[in-house]
Amino acid sequence: EVVYATENFGDEFTGDLIRPMRQWQARQESVDLSKLTARGQMSAVQAGSYFGSTAPWGYDYLYCTSRGDPFHIVRYLPGGQKDVFDPDGTFQFRVPFGERPPRMDNDSVRLVLSLPERVETVRNIFTWYVTEGLGTRAIGNRLNRLAVTSPRSGWWAKRFYHGNWNCSTVGHILRRPVYTGDTVWNRHTQGKFHKIVDGRS
Protein backbone atom coordinates (compact mmCIF):
# COMPACT_ATOMS: atom_id res chain seq x y z
CA GLU A 1 0.00 0.00 0.00
CA VAL A 2 1.36 3.41 -0.96
CA VAL A 3 1.04 6.13 1.67
CA TYR A 4 1.52 9.74 0.63
CA ALA A 5 3.04 11.65 3.53
CA THR A 6 2.89 15.04 1.81
CA GLU A 7 0.73 16.78 -0.76
CA ASN A 8 3.23 15.69 -3.43
CA PHE A 9 1.16 12.89 -4.92
CA GLY A 10 3.91 11.57 -7.19
CA ASP A 11 2.18 11.89 -10.54
CA GLU A 12 -0.62 13.90 -12.11
CA PHE A 13 -3.07 11.01 -12.37
CA THR A 14 -2.73 10.04 -8.70
CA GLY A 15 -3.01 13.66 -7.68
CA ASP A 16 -6.26 14.07 -9.62
CA LEU A 17 -7.68 11.09 -7.72
CA ILE A 18 -6.53 11.97 -4.21
CA ARG A 19 -6.78 15.77 -4.21
CA PRO A 20 -10.64 15.86 -4.13
CA MET A 21 -10.63 13.39 -1.24
CA ARG A 22 -8.18 15.55 0.72
CA GLN A 23 -10.31 18.61 0.02
CA TRP A 24 -13.40 16.77 1.23
CA GLN A 25 -11.55 15.72 4.41
CA ALA A 26 -10.47 19.30 5.07
CA ARG A 27 -14.02 20.55 4.58
CA GLN A 28 -15.41 17.87 6.88
CA GLU A 29 -12.94 18.90 9.58
CA SER A 30 -14.25 22.47 9.28
CA VAL A 31 -17.83 21.22 9.55
CA ASP A 32 -17.03 19.15 12.64
CA LEU A 33 -15.13 22.03 14.26
CA SER A 34 -18.04 24.36 13.53
CA LYS A 35 -20.45 22.09 15.39
CA LEU A 36 -18.11 21.71 18.36
CA THR A 37 -17.65 25.48 18.53
CA ALA A 38 -21.40 26.13 18.42
CA ARG A 39 -22.01 23.53 21.14
CA GLY A 40 -19.27 25.01 23.31
CA GLN A 41 -20.66 28.53 22.95
CA MET A 42 -24.15 27.31 23.76
CA SER A 43 -22.92 25.53 26.89
CA ALA A 44 -21.02 28.63 28.00
CA VAL A 45 -24.06 30.87 27.54
CA GLN A 46 -26.30 28.47 29.42
CA ALA A 47 -23.74 28.48 32.25
CA GLY A 48 -24.03 32.27 32.50
CA SER A 49 -21.00 33.38 30.50
CA TYR A 50 -21.33 36.63 28.55
CA PHE A 51 -20.45 36.88 24.87
CA GLY A 52 -19.68 40.28 23.38
CA SER A 53 -16.84 42.29 21.89
CA THR A 54 -17.17 45.19 24.34
CA ALA A 55 -18.76 45.34 27.78
CA PRO A 56 -22.01 47.36 27.85
CA TRP A 57 -21.52 50.86 29.24
CA GLY A 58 -21.79 50.67 33.01
CA TYR A 59 -20.39 47.14 33.21
CA ASP A 60 -16.92 45.58 33.33
CA TYR A 61 -15.87 42.05 32.40
CA LEU A 62 -15.06 39.64 35.20
CA TYR A 63 -12.96 36.75 33.90
CA CYS A 64 -13.31 33.52 35.87
CA THR A 65 -11.44 30.23 35.71
CA SER A 66 -13.11 27.00 34.64
CA ARG A 67 -13.82 26.42 38.37
CA GLY A 68 -15.59 29.76 38.63
CA ASP A 69 -12.83 31.54 40.56
CA PRO A 70 -12.34 35.20 39.48
CA PHE A 71 -8.86 36.04 38.25
CA HIS A 72 -9.18 39.55 36.79
CA ILE A 73 -11.50 42.40 35.81
CA VAL A 74 -11.29 44.19 32.46
CA ARG A 75 -12.61 47.73 32.02
CA TYR A 76 -13.06 49.14 28.53
CA LEU A 77 -12.02 52.77 28.11
CA PRO A 78 -13.55 55.28 25.67
CA GLY A 79 -10.32 55.41 23.68
CA GLY A 80 -10.32 51.67 22.98
CA GLN A 81 -7.75 50.67 25.61
CA LYS A 82 -8.58 48.26 28.42
CA ASP A 83 -7.55 48.45 32.07
CA VAL A 84 -6.94 45.17 33.89
CA PHE A 85 -7.54 44.85 37.65
CA ASP A 86 -7.21 42.13 40.23
CA PRO A 87 -10.55 40.80 41.53
CA ASP A 88 -10.13 43.10 44.56
CA GLY A 89 -9.91 46.15 42.26
CA THR A 90 -6.13 46.69 42.31
CA PHE A 91 -4.93 48.10 38.99
CA GLN A 92 -2.50 45.85 37.14
CA PHE A 93 -1.83 47.19 33.64
CA ARG A 94 -3.37 48.80 30.56
CA VAL A 95 -3.89 46.93 27.29
CA PRO A 96 -3.34 49.11 24.19
CA PHE A 97 -6.05 49.65 21.61
CA GLY A 98 -6.34 46.71 19.22
CA GLU A 99 -4.84 44.17 21.62
CA ARG A 100 -6.73 41.62 23.69
CA PRO A 101 -6.45 41.22 27.45
CA PRO A 102 -4.88 37.96 28.66
CA ARG A 103 -7.19 34.99 29.02
CA MET A 104 -6.97 31.49 30.42
CA ASP A 105 -8.03 28.26 28.78
CA ASN A 106 -11.70 27.45 29.40
CA ASP A 107 -12.33 30.70 31.25
CA SER A 108 -15.71 32.43 31.32
CA VAL A 109 -16.80 36.06 31.30
CA ARG A 110 -19.39 37.64 33.56
CA LEU A 111 -20.65 41.19 33.86
CA VAL A 112 -19.99 43.24 36.99
CA LEU A 113 -20.82 46.87 37.72
CA SER A 114 -18.24 49.35 36.50
CA LEU A 115 -17.33 52.80 37.84
CA PRO A 116 -20.11 54.40 39.95
CA GLU A 117 -20.32 57.38 37.58
CA ARG A 118 -20.94 55.08 34.62
CA VAL A 119 -23.65 53.20 36.50
CA GLU A 120 -25.22 56.51 37.52
CA THR A 121 -25.22 57.69 33.91
CA VAL A 122 -27.13 54.61 32.76
CA ARG A 123 -29.62 55.01 35.61
CA ASN A 124 -30.12 58.68 34.72
CA ILE A 125 -30.79 57.81 31.08
CA PHE A 126 -33.59 55.43 32.05
CA THR A 127 -34.96 57.80 34.70
CA TRP A 128 -35.10 60.78 32.34
CA TYR A 129 -36.68 58.65 29.63
CA VAL A 130 -39.34 57.05 31.85
CA THR A 131 -40.20 59.69 34.45
CA GLU A 132 -39.50 62.91 32.54
CA GLY A 133 -40.48 61.71 29.10
CA LEU A 134 -37.30 62.95 27.45
CA GLY A 135 -36.41 61.60 24.02
CA THR A 136 -33.03 60.24 23.03
CA ARG A 137 -31.85 63.54 21.53
CA ALA A 138 -32.87 65.53 24.61
CA ILE A 139 -31.12 63.02 26.89
CA GLY A 140 -27.97 63.21 24.78
CA ASN A 141 -28.03 67.00 24.90
CA ARG A 142 -28.41 66.97 28.67
CA LEU A 143 -25.51 64.56 29.12
CA ASN A 144 -23.36 66.78 26.90
CA ARG A 145 -24.29 69.90 28.88
CA LEU A 146 -23.28 68.05 32.07
CA ALA A 147 -19.99 67.05 30.39
CA VAL A 148 -20.64 63.35 31.09
CA THR A 149 -18.08 61.03 29.48
CA SER A 150 -19.40 59.36 26.36
CA PRO A 151 -18.85 55.66 25.70
CA ARG A 152 -17.12 56.69 22.49
CA SER A 153 -14.58 59.43 22.87
CA GLY A 154 -10.81 59.62 22.66
CA TRP A 155 -9.64 57.60 19.66
CA TRP A 156 -13.22 57.14 18.45
CA ALA A 157 -13.82 60.88 18.71
CA LYS A 158 -10.80 61.70 16.57
CA ARG A 159 -11.79 59.32 13.80
CA PHE A 160 -15.58 59.09 13.79
CA TYR A 161 -17.21 61.22 16.48
CA HIS A 162 -16.70 64.35 18.54
CA GLY A 163 -16.67 62.71 21.96
CA ASN A 164 -20.28 63.70 22.60
CA TRP A 165 -23.42 61.75 23.32
CA ASN A 166 -25.88 61.43 20.46
CA CYS A 167 -29.37 60.03 20.08
CA SER A 168 -28.19 56.72 18.60
CA THR A 169 -25.90 56.00 21.57
CA VAL A 170 -28.68 56.80 24.04
CA GLY A 171 -31.20 54.74 22.07
CA HIS A 172 -28.82 51.80 21.97
CA ILE A 173 -28.60 51.81 25.77
CA LEU A 174 -32.38 52.08 26.17
CA ARG A 175 -32.97 49.12 23.86
CA ARG A 176 -30.39 46.72 25.28
CA PRO A 177 -31.96 43.88 27.32
CA VAL A 178 -28.81 43.64 29.46
CA TYR A 179 -29.95 46.69 31.43
CA THR A 180 -33.11 44.86 32.50
CA GLY A 181 -31.18 41.79 33.63
CA ASP A 182 -31.26 39.72 30.45
CA THR A 183 -28.45 38.96 28.05
CA VAL A 184 -29.06 38.09 24.42
CA TRP A 185 -26.74 35.95 22.32
CA ASN A 186 -26.97 34.57 18.79
CA ARG A 187 -29.39 37.25 17.65
CA HIS A 188 -27.38 37.49 14.44
CA THR A 189 -25.20 34.64 13.23
CA GLN A 190 -22.53 34.31 10.56
CA GLY A 191 -22.14 30.57 10.95
CA LYS A 192 -21.15 28.91 7.69
CA PHE A 193 -22.07 25.36 8.64
CA HIS A 194 -24.05 25.40 11.89
CA LYS A 195 -26.35 27.70 13.83
CA ILE A 196 -28.25 27.44 17.12
CA VAL A 197 -31.92 26.48 16.75
CA ASP A 198 -34.09 25.73 19.78
CA GLY A 199 -31.01 25.50 21.97
CA ARG A 200 -29.26 22.95 19.75
CA SER A 201 -26.49 23.14 17.19
PyMOL commands that set and color helices and strands:
alter all, ss='L'
color gray80, all
select helices_A, chain A and resi 12-46+116-130+136-145+155-159+167-175+177-180
alter helices_A, ss='H'
color red, helices_A
select strands_A, chain A and resi 59-64+70-76+82-85+91-95+108-113
alter strands_A, ss='S'
color yellow, strands_A
deselect
rebuild
show_as cartoon
